[in-house]
Amino acid sequence: MRLSELSGKEIVDVKRAERLGVLGQTDLEINETTGEIRSLIIPNVKWFGLKREGGDIRVPWSHIQKVGNDMIIIDVPDEISE
């Protein structure tokens, strides 16, 4: 799958049924040698993107459950999201 195919998809946490952001507003951590995505780095933003609260959420690629047509379903471990 190409990065252009991932761009614009909503990222949803399956445990909390919560929208975390849109790919394109997040950063990717990429292995420079192989080009594989290691993790998504999702900024913790509240109030319609006007205020940043806390640190970023780093979600390893292994925690992605499903990549659909419109969204990416992830399972964020509790120790990462808190």
C-alpha positions as CSV (number, residue, x, y, z in Angstrom):
1,M,0.0,0.0,0.0
2,R,1.3,3.4,-0.9
3,L,1.4,6.4,1.4
4,S,-1.0,8.3,-0.9
5,E,-3.6,5.6,-0.4
6,L,-3.4,6.1,3.4
7,S,-3.6,9.9,3.3
8,G,-6.9,11.4,4.4
9,K,-8.1,8.3,6.3
10,E,-9.6,8.9,9.8
11,I,-7.8,7.1,12.7
12,V,-10.2,5.5,15.1
13,D,-9.3,3.8,18.4
14,V,-11.4,0.6,18.6
15,K,-11.4,0.4,22.5
16,R,-12.6,3.9,23.1
17,A,-14.6,4.3,19.8
18,E,-12.9,7.6,19.5
19,R,-11.6,9.5,16.5
20,L,-7.9,10.3,17.0
21,G,-7.2,12.3,13.9
22,V,-6.7,12.1,10.2
23,L,-3.7,10.6,8.5
24,G,-2.0,13.6,7.0
25,Q,-2.3,15.5,10.3
26,T,-0.2,12.8,12.0
27,D,3.5,11.9,11.6
28,L,4.9,8.6,10.5
29,E,8.0,7.0,11.9
30,I,9.6,5.2,9.0
31,N,12.5,2.7,8.9
32,E,15.0,4.5,6.7
33,T,16.6,1.2,5.5
34,T,13.5,-0.7,4.5
35,G,10.9,2.1,4.1
36,E,8.5,0.3,6.4
37,I,6.2,2.3,8.7
38,R,7.2,1.7,12.3
39,S,4.5,3.8,14.0
40,L,2.0,6.6,13.8
41,I,2.6,9.7,15.9
42,I,-0.7,11.3,16.7
43,P,-0.8,14.8,18.2
44,N,-3.1,15.1,21.3
45,V,-5.3,18.0,20.1
46,K,-8.5,19.3,21.7
47,W,-11.0,22.1,21.0
48,F,-11.2,21.6,17.2
49,G,-7.5,21.6,16.8
50,L,-7.0,25.0,18.5
51,K,-5.2,23.7,21.7
52,R,-2.6,21.0,22.2
53,E,-2.9,19.1,25.4
54,G,-0.3,16.7,26.7
55,G,2.1,14.8,24.6
56,D,1.8,12.9,21.4
57,I,0.4,9.3,21.1
58,R,2.8,6.9,19.5
59,V,1.1,3.9,18.0
60,P,3.2,1.0,16.7
61,W,2.2,-0.3,13.3
62,S,1.6,-3.7,14.9
63,H,-1.4,-2.2,16.8
64,I,-3.2,-1.3,13.5
65,Q,-6.2,-3.7,13.3
66,K,-7.7,-2.8,9.9
67,V,-7.1,-0.3,7.1
68,G,-10.5,0.4,5.4
69,N,-11.6,2.6,2.6
70,D,-12.3,5.6,4.9
71,M,-10.6,4.9,8.2
72,I,-7.8,3.1,10.0
73,I,-8.9,1.1,13.0
74,I,-6.2,0.9,15.8
75,D,-6.0,-0.8,19.1
76,V,-4.2,1.6,21.4
77,P,-2.8,-0.1,24.5
78,D,-3.9,1.6,27.7
79,E,-0.3,2.4,28.8
80,I,0.2,4.3,25.5
81,S,-3.0,6.3,25.5
82,E,-2.9,7.5,29.1
